Structure formats: C-alpha cells, structure tokens
Amino acid sequence: MFDSNSLIGIQWQLAKSRLQAAHIPFKVMIGGSFNRFFEISDKGFYVARITKVDECLHILLYRPMIASDFGYSIEVDYAIEIILP
C-alpha cells in the first residue's frame, strides 16, 4: 500500500514520479507565497499538503525558500560539534 504522507516535504518531480509509478490519480494546486521575510525560489516545487478526495489525491505545492547563511553561524557550528561525534 502506498503511504501518501511519505511524499510531504520532498521535491515535486520525485513525488510525481512515485505517484505515476504507483498509478495513483492526483490533482495539483500551487500555493501562493505570503512570506515577507525570505526570498522564494523561482525554480522547483515541494509537496506541502496532501488530501484525499474520493480516489484522487489533491496535492498542494509551494516554491522553496532560498537558503540563507544561517547554517554557517557560530552557534550552529557549536551545536553540530556537540550533537554529532
């Protein structure tokens, strides 16, 4: 049995290929971005929400946020050293 929850958060192209391989009918909706703090990519989509309507999956997609330099801060490096051996 196919678990549609396993598709949430992954890139749309990968999710789409999995749905097509499993012969699962789906409809796609693209959500608008209301984010005012981060830049939004103009390429690609990711799966944000899936609802089942009758025998069809309704899939809501969003464009990803562009990564900032947050991952390179001293605090994050410190946390990685503590958490990862």
CORTAVEN-V141745 format. One record per residue. SS is DSSP state (helix for helix, strand for strand, loop for the rest). PSI is psi in radians with two decimals (999 if undefined). Layout:
# CORTAVEN-V141745
[[SS & PSI] [SS & PSI]]
This chain:
# CORTAVEN-V141745
[[loop & 2.48] [loop & 2.23] [loop & 1.85] [helix & -0.41] [helix & -0.38] [helix & -0.19] [helix & -0.27] [loop & 2.25] [loop & -0.07] [loop & 2.92] [strand & 2.50] [helix & -0.71] [helix & -0.68] [helix & -0.78] [helix & -0.75] [helix & -0.77] [helix & -0.64] [helix & -0.72] [helix & -0.75] [helix & -0.69] [helix & -0.58] [loop & 0.01] [loop & 0.79] [loop & 2.16] [loop & 2.48] [strand & 2.74] [strand & 2.53] [strand & 2.37] [strand & 2.39] [strand & 2.11] [loop & 2.58] [loop & 2.63] [loop & 2.24] [loop & 0.25] [loop & 2.23] [loop & 0.01] [loop & -0.48] [loop & 2.62] [loop & 2.55] [strand & 2.39] [loop & 2.59] [loop & 0.14] [loop & 2.47] [loop & 2.85] [loop & 2.79] [strand & 2.76] [strand & 2.14] [strand & -0.66] [strand & 2.56] [strand & 2.24] [strand & 2.55] [strand & 2.17] [strand & 1.99] [loop & -2.11] [loop & 0.26] [strand & 2.45] [strand & 2.28] [strand & 2.09] [strand & 2.17] [strand & 2.19] [strand & 2.60] [strand & 2.73] [loop & 2.53] [loop & 2.71] [strand & 2.58] [loop & 2.29] [loop & 2.46] [loop & -3.04] [helix & 0.24] [helix & -0.70] [helix & -0.19] [helix & 0.23] [loop & 2.79] [helix & -0.69] [helix & -0.71] [helix & -0.75] [helix & -0.72] [helix & -0.77] [helix & -0.67] [helix & -0.71] [helix & -0.63] [helix & -0.75] [helix & -0.77] [loop & 2.31] [loop & 999]]
